[in-house]
Amino acid sequence: MKDDHSSTPACDCRESSSGVSARDRPAPERPCEAALATYRRALVAGSLPQDEVTGCLRALQLMVADRGSPGFMMPVPPETASYAALAPLQEAILDHRRTLRATRASLSVFEALYAEVHRTQQPALTRLSGAAVISKALDAAVGGCRQEVRTAHPGGSRPADVLEEALTRDLGNLRRGVRQRTIYQHTVRSDRATLSYIEQVSTEGAEIRTLAEVTDRVMVFDGDLAFVPFSDEPQQALRIQHPSLVRFLARAFDEAWARAVPVRPERAPLRTPVITSDLQRAILLAVVNGETDASIARRIGMSRRSVAEHMRKVSEQLGSTSRAQLGYLVATSGLLDG
């Protein structure tokens, strides 16, 4: 007669087929049908031969050895099995939490040490707020400068009071033998106040050049200190003392300086063909990119009326009747070649 247990389905849990012992093997998220059927039979019969007990039932501690019947296993109520099955996992979690707390405590000691050491060092970046604070910081930078000052100023003419303040500071620096190189935009060549400043500092050895566009305001002192605007907020500046950042700004200035046109009022006209060509190219590129007259005027540093007049002349030259057509004709006319 055939044994009724011979048709017991094999456990199809993925974990049960591994070489890991039943106690160490992770339990499946959902028991397999074979495990449910086997547990049901064990509850009804009271015990089963151990070779008929699926691996997942052993992992969950739902079947244990029957001490009264060697070779057999008996079912355990789930609430009883939960302690044996979950206790090792809970202990492992507690152990990991203890390790986490200990690691955090150790790192906090090093964080305090790191902060203590860096508090004694000069901050690499410092935000300066307010015109008076920025002015004092610049005075200190100028006074401490020993070799060279590099400055770049976007936009057109500078306010007379700003130029007057800069003149006193810059003349003092130049007379101490400090080299000064400054880049303005071409449009300052028609501003009397700026030209007066340029003439006075040039007499003391300052070098002034202009470009059609200057990306942003920057001041670099001796290659180890720099100032740039802080975002777009007015009267906000960033003092930079990080060597790599200052070196980057100095190199960017030197690259722009190599492309700029010298200002020598005593030797040549302020408006040369090169300067006129630079301004035309900058304006025409802005038109091709779809910028408005106001945007172009702000970036080039000239009045909106001057930009509009320039666009009118180019439109007449190319026979344009609209702004969109002008952008297309400029892009295809060859005016931007070279």
Secondary structure as UniProt FT lines:
FT   HELIX           4..7
FT   HELIX           14..17
FT   TURN            22..24
FT   HELIX           33..45
FT   STRAND          48..49
FT   HELIX           50..52
FT   HELIX           55..59
FT   TURN            60..61
FT   STRAND          63..65
FT   TURN            67..68
FT   TURN            70..71
FT   STRAND          72..75
FT   HELIX           78..119
FT   STRAND          125..129
FT   HELIX           131..144
FT   STRAND          148..152
FT   HELIX           160..175
FT   TURN            176..177
FT   STRAND          179..185
FT   HELIX           186..190
FT   HELIX           192..203
FT   TURN            204..205
FT   STRAND          207..211
FT   STRAND          218..221
FT   TURN            222..224
FT   STRAND          225..229
FT   TURN            231..232
FT   TURN            234..235
FT   STRAND          236..240
FT   HELIX           243..259
FT   STRAND          261..262
FT   TURN            265..267
FT   HELIX           273..288
FT   TURN            289..290
FT   HELIX           293..300
FT   HELIX           304..318
FT   HELIX           323..333
FT   TURN            334..336
//
